[in-house]
Amino acid sequence: MVYSIIQYHDANKFGREATGLKTKTIVHKSAAPIYAAAVMWLLYGLLFPLYQVGHFLLAAAASAVVAIVARLFCRDVTEEVEIPEEPETTGNPELDKMIADGNGAIKTMRALNDSIQDETVSGQIDRLEEVSGRIFAYVKENPEKLPQIRKFMSYYLPTTIKLLRSYDELSRQGVSGENITGTMEKVEGMLGTIVLAFEKQLDGLFGDQALDISTDITVLENMMAREGLTEDALHKSAQEQPAPEQPAPAQTEPPQDDEGGITLEL
């Protein structure tokens, strides 16, 4: 007979970031102390009259001591299990499916990442997880972007996971051969391209936002220029103002003699 005590924890506080799930710790207490105390009662009852108060108290004390000793030697067994996540509901079935599929894909990539030993490949999978998580988070907050990631969800993401599964399986064979080594090298070479594609997918989600911001900046610059509130506008205004006219310097003619020649004064 085993008694269980359940304690609930946040997975991220106990190093279970790989799953992102909450966990519960089940403590299985051994029933050996109870059995030992029961045997003590039985043996004492066979040897002494339990109907007498003194013997009854002695039997109770002996059973307690035996139970404590048995408790010291029989340790509890702990087991940590994951608590299944409750499905999220947004009211949009397509969005709910995207969230569920996205969470499942990230969990799968994390599990494969833990299994794959190559540091370079592991780092690329980390980046894929990060970018994928940002894609799902942004679309969750902006459901109108969902059509932009349909091909990503239906083809690119599952195909990437398929490649990672194959790479993980091949890497655990412990054999270097033309097929195994060649296929692993192809996957390694493709992962860099996949990372760039995932990043481009995320960047594409911000296209409308970038256009709106660019338009706002242009309108703001034009309005500030018309109001003379920008440095360029002030500089241009100063250039357009005509420069003040300078009076012409008075000309002095050299003295001339009576015949019209020039006289030099020493």
Phi, psi and omega in degrees: 000133184232132177259140184239139173241127185254129176238136182256139181224160170275127186299324184292340179275352183236028174072025179253037182300337184296333180256328183071013181259158171281152181234161173232139179259120179259121179259114179268109179274134181289142177269004182302318179301324179292316178297320180296318179295321179295318178297321179297317178299318182296313180295318180295322180293331178286332184263330185228155180283111182284347180288347176273138186301318182298311179295324179297316179294321178295319178297319179296317180294318180295321179295321179296318180296316180297320180295320179295317179297317179295326179294325180293325183271340182251099183279158178287152176250123181256145179220130180252122182234153179277144175267120181301138179287140174283134182299136178280145180232123179250352185092351178247107184303321181293320178291321177299320179294320178298317180295315180295314180295322179295315178298319178295321180295318180294320177298319180295317179296323179293319179295318178294323179298321177294329183277328183280130186267338183295124185292321180295313179296320180299319178296322178292324177293322175304316180294321177298319178299314183298311182294318179299317179300321179291324176298311182295320180296319181292317180292327177298321179279340181229076186301338180293346178274358184304318180300335182287343183246014181297315179291324176300317182285325187272338184230300188299313182293308179296326178293322177298315179296323177299317178296319180293322177298315180297318179298317180297317180296316181293323183291341181266006182279336179069023182229136175256113181216173183300315183288310184294306182297317181298318180293319179297321179294323178295318179295317179300319179291330182280334186298323178299319178294321180295319178301315179297321179295318178297317180296321178293324177298317177295316180298323181295335179293340183260014181299310180297319180295319178297320178296316179299316181294318179298319178296317179299319180296317180297314180297318181296317179298317180296317180295317180294325178293318179295327180276358180070031184261359180251158181296321179297321180295318179296319180295318180294321180296321180293325179290328182286339180288131180293143179287141180297140181286137178265136178296142181290137181291142180293134180265133177249124181269142177293147180298145180241156177274183184294336181268006177094000179277167181271131180259128178267128179263128179260000000 
